[in-house]
Amino acid sequence: MVVELIPKVLTMVVLIAIGYTVSRKTWGMRLIDAVNLYLFYIAIPMATFIKVATVTSEAIFLLLTFLSMIHIFLVYVATYAIAKLFNASSTDAVSIALSLSLPNSLFLAIPLSLVLFGDVLPVLPYGVAYTIAVPIFIAMLTGTAPSSNSRKGLYMKSAPALVALILGFVIRAVFNGFSLSMLVKPVDLVISNSFYSSFIVVGNALTVVRLANIKSYVKCIGFSIPMKYLFSLILAVALLHIIQNLASIDRIHALGIIIQSVMPPAVVNLIFAKIFNLNYTLISTVLALLTPISVVVAIAATIIL
C-alpha cells in the first residue's frame, strides 16, 4: 500500500507547491478562485449526488452521518470549554472551537480519500454532516451577525451539497433495486479525479502563516494540536466502537470517519470570522498550520490502522 501511495502523494505535494507559488500572481489567485467555485458548486454536489444515488446501504450512510454530526458538536463543546480554561476570550474561544469542529471535510478530505482508497464515498457521510452543521452554527451565532444578508449568504453556501443529497436519496428510492453505478461511472471517474485540483487551494492556504501571528496566539494554537489529533481522533474511534453495536461498519468507512476527525479547519470558518466578528487572524493561522499536519496524520493513520 505504501508503494502505491508514493505517486499519489508526490502529485499532492507538487499541486500544493503550485498553489503556494501561483498565489503570488494575480492570474494565480483567479485560478484558485476558479478551482474553489468549481469544487464547491459542481464537483462536491455531483460527487454527493452520485455516491448517495448509488450507495448500497442507505441505513449505514445515514448512521455514519448521524455519528459525524455528534462528533462535530462534541468537538465544539469540548474545545470551547478547554479554551475558557486557558483564559481565552469568548471571541477567541468561539473562533478556535469553530475551527476545530468544522473541518475541511470536503475540499481536502475528498481528494485524500481518493488518494488513499480510490473512492470518495468513505468520507462523504462526514461531508454531508458538515453541510448540515453549517446552518445550525449560523443559527447558534446569529445574535452577533451584522446583517441578515450575510447569514443568507452562508445558508446559500450550504445549499448545493444539501440539494444534491436530497436528490440522491430521491433517485435511489425511485430506482430501488436497480443499480445506477454503471450509468454514472464515467462521470464519477472524471469528477473524482478532478478533486486533485483542491491541493492547489491547500497551497494557497499556507501563504497566510506569519511568525508574529503564531507568537500572538501560541496558547490557543498549542492546545488546538492535541485537541485535533488526540481528542478528536479518540472521540471518533469511541463513537465508531459504540455504533458497531447497532450496525456492522466496514474498515474503509471507519477509516473515512477517522480521516475526517483529523482534518484541518474548513475555509468556511474564515467566512464565519468576517460575518460574526470573530478572530480572523487566529482562524486563518490555525487553518494554515494544521493543514499540512493533517495530511501527514491522515496518511499515517490509514497506513497504521
N, C-alpha and C positions, 0 to 999 in steps of 0.2 A: 504493500500500500504506500509506503514512504517513497519508493521509486516512482510510482505512478503520480504522486503529488508534485514531484520536482518541477516538471514543465509548467504545471498549472500555477504553482507558487511563483515561479520566475515570471510568468505572464502578469500576475498580480503586482509584483514588485516593479516591473517595467511600466505598467499603466499608472501606478501610484507616482513613480518618478516623473512621468509625462505630465500628470495632473499638477504636481508641485511646480514643475518648470514653466508650463504654459500659463500658470496663474499670474505670472508677472507681465503678461501681454494682454492688451485689450481684446484681441481676437480669441485669446485663450479663455478669458472669462466668458465670452459669448459662447464658446464651445461648451464650457462647463455648464452654463445656464441651459443650453440646448439639451445636454445629456440629462440634467435634472428634470426638465419638462417631459422629455421622452419617457424616462423611468417612472415618473410619478403618474402621468396621465395616460400612458399607453402600456408600457411593459408590465408594471405591477398589477394593474387591473386585469390585463389579459391573462397573466400567469395565474392570478387568483381564480378567474372565471374558469379557465381550462382545468386546473387541478381540482377545483370543487366539483365541476360538472362531471369529471371522470373518476372521482375518488371512489375507492372500493367500499369504504365503510364510513358513512356519514356520522354514525354514532361515535366512533373513535375520534374523528376530526373535531366534532363538537365538544367532546370530553376534553381533548387536549387544548382546545380554545378556552374552555372554562378554566382549566388549570392555569393557563397562561395569564388570564385575567386576574386570578388570585395572586399569582406571583408578582405581577406588575404593582398591585396596590399594597401588598405586604412590603415590598421593597421601598415603596414611597413612605409608608408609615415608619418603618424601621430607620430609614435614612434620615428623615426629618427629626426623629427622636434623638438619634446619635448626634446630629448636627447641633441641636439645642444643648446637649450635654457638653459639647465643645464650645459653648458660649457663642455660637454663630447667631447673627441677627436673624429675625424672622424672614427677611428677604433672601438672605444667603441660604438659610435652611430650606426654604421652598425651592430655590434655584438648584441646589445640589440634589434635593430629593427628586425633583422632576427629571434632572439629568440622568440619574441612575435608574429610575423606574420606567422612563420612556426611552428604550434603547433603539439603536439603528437596526430595527428588525426587518427592514425592507431593503434599503439601498445596499447595505453591507452583508446582512445575513443571507439574503437570497443568492448573490453570486458566490459567497463562501460555501453554501450548501451545494451549489452546482460544482464547485471545485472539489469538495470533499466526497460528495455522494453521487454526483452526476445527475441530480434531480433537485428541484426546489421545493417539492412537497413537504419534506420533513420540517421545514421552518415556517411553513405557511400558517399553521394554527396560531402561533405566537404573533405573526404578522397581522392576522385578522383581529386578534385580541387588541393589538396596538391601535388599529384603526377605530375600534370601538371605544378604547380608553381615552383617545384624544378628546372627543366631545364631552366625555364625563369630566375630564380635568378642566376643560373650559368652563363647565358649569360650576365646578368647585371654586375656581378662581375668578368668577365673573364679577364679583363685587369690586375688584380693583381694575377692571378693564376700562380704558379711556373712552371707548365708543362701541356701540352695538355692531357697527360695520366691521370693526376689527374682529369681533367674535364671529361674525358671519363668514368672514374670510377663512378663519380656521376650520369652521364647520364644513365649508366647501372643500377644503383640502382633504378632509377625511372621507368625502363622498365617493370619489371614483372607486376605491377599493371596496367600500361597503356595497355600492350598487353592483359591482362585479360579483361579490359574494352572494348577494340575493339572487341574481340572475343565474349563477352557477347552480344553486340549490334548486331553482325552478326547473332548469333544463334537466338536472339529474332526476328530479321527480317525474317529469314528463316522459323521459326516456328510461324509466326504471327497468332494469334488467337488460338494457341494451347498451353495450359499450360504445362510447364515442371516441375512445382513445386513438383508434386508427385514423379516424377522420381529421382529428386536430393535431396529430403527431408532427407533421411538417411545420405547422405554425408554432407549436410548442417548442420544437427544436430551435427555431430562429429566435423566438422570444427569450428562451432560457440562455442561449449563448450571448445574447445582447446585454445581459446583466454584467458581463465582464467590464463594460464601459463605466460602471459605477466606481471602479477603483480609481478612475481619473478624478472623480469627485472627492474621494478619500485623500488623494494627493493634495487637492486644493485646501482641505480642512487643516492639513498640517502647517500651512503657511501662517496661521494665527498664533503659533506658540511664541511667547515672549518670556524671557527670564524674569523680567520685572513682575509680570503677572503671576508667575509661579511663586515668587517670593511673597507677594502680597497675600496669596491665598493658600500658603503652604499647609496650613492646618486642615482646611476643607479638602484639599487635594490629597493630603496624606491619608485621611480616613476613608476617602472615596475608593481608594485602591482595594483595601481589604473588604469593603462593603460589596464591591462589584465582583471581585474574583474569589472571595471566600463565602461571604454571607449569601449573596445572590445565587452562586453555584450550589452551595449546600442546600439552600431552600428549594431550588429546582429539583434536586435529587430526592429530597424528602417528599415533595409533592408527588413526584413520579412514583415513589415507593407506595404512597398512600393510594394513589389511583390504580395501581396494579391490582388492588383488591377488588376493583369494580370491573376492570377490563384488561385484556392482555395487550400491552403496548410493545410493539417490536423494537429492536435495538436501534434501528435507523431513526425512528420517530422520537425515541427517547433522547438520542444524541442531538436531534434537531432542537429540542427544548433546552438541552444543556448548552448548546452553542448560543442560543438566544439569551440565555441567562448571563453570558459574559460579553455581550455586545456593548459597544460604547454608546454614549448619548446620541440620540437622533437629532438631525438638523432642525426638526420642528421645535426643539427646546429653545433655539435662538429666536424663533418667531414668538414663542411664549414670552421670552425675555423682553422683547420690544413692546408687545401689546400689554403685558401685565406689569411693566416697570420692574422686572426682576434684574438680577445681576448678570448682564450680558457678558462682561469680561470673564467672570468666573465660569459661566456655562461654556463659552467658546474655548477657554483654556482647558477645561476638563475634557471636553469633546475631542480636542486635538491631541491631548496627551494620551487618552485612553484608547484611541482608535488603533494605532499600531500595536499596542499591548494586547488588545482584544483579538486581533487577527492571529497573533502568535499563540495566545492561550487557547483559542478555539481549535486551531490546527493540532496543538499538543494534546488537548483533551480528547479529540477524535482518535488520535493515534494510540493514546494510552488506554482509553476506555473501549 
